[in-house]
Amino acid sequence: MKRSVPELREVTRKHLAERWAAKEMGTGRIDIVHYEQKSFEATVKSGDKELKFWIDEPAERGGLCRGSHPLGYFLAGAAG
């Protein structure tokens, strides 16, 4: 279902108001550790939650294939 800009503004306004009332607004923290070559481990912390993942490049680009490449994460984040 497609929505118009005014509808999206209203949905966003309501969502932010609910999060603000529930005190769910805050900052997150991202720690990055470089291991070797082009391999990095990222830890995202928000409240009491923590998510770890690898950022890497394919072997043909000098990486170790431990995780997605940086552009892959960027595009996934932009889509979500």
N, C-alpha and C positions, 0 to 999 in steps of 0.2 A: 504494500500500500504506500503510495507516494503521499507526502504531506507538504503543505505549503510552508513558506518561511514563517508566517505568523503562528501557525500551529506548532512548528518546531521551537520557536521562541517560547511559547507558553509551556510546552512540555519541559524544556530546559529550565525555565524559571521555577516550575513546580518541583522538579527534581532537586535543584540546588536548595530551595527553601526547606524541603524535607531533610536533606542531608545536614543543613545548617542546624535545624531544630533538633536533630538526633545527635548533634556534635560529631558528625562523621567527617567534617572538614579537617584537613590537616596536611602536613607535609610528609613526604616519603623520603627515604634515604636509599641511595644506590652506591654500593661499594664495588669497585672493579679491581681485580687482582690479575696482574700479568704473569703467566706461567712460563711459556716458552714460545719462540717464533711469533706467531700471530694468534696464540691461544690466550683467551681471557676468561675468567669466571666472574660473573656478575651476581651480586646479591641485592635483591630489592626488598627493603623493609618498610612496612606501613603498619603502624599500630603494633599488634602482637603477631602479625603475619610476616612470613619470610619466604621468598622465592629465589632459588638459585638456578642459573643456567649458564651454558657456555656460549661464548662468542668466538668464532674462528673463521678460517678461510679454507677452501679445498686445498688439497696437496699441490695441485698445479699452480696455485697462487702463493705457495709458501706456508700454508697452514697444516694443521693436523686432523682436520675434519671432525673436530669434537662437537661442533654446534653449527648453527646457522651463521651466515656471514652478516656483517653489520647492516648492510642495506636490507637484507631480509627482515631483520627485526624492526628496522625503521618503517618499512612498508606495512608490516603487520600492525604496528602501533598506530600508524596513520589511518588504517582501515578500521581499527577498533575504537 
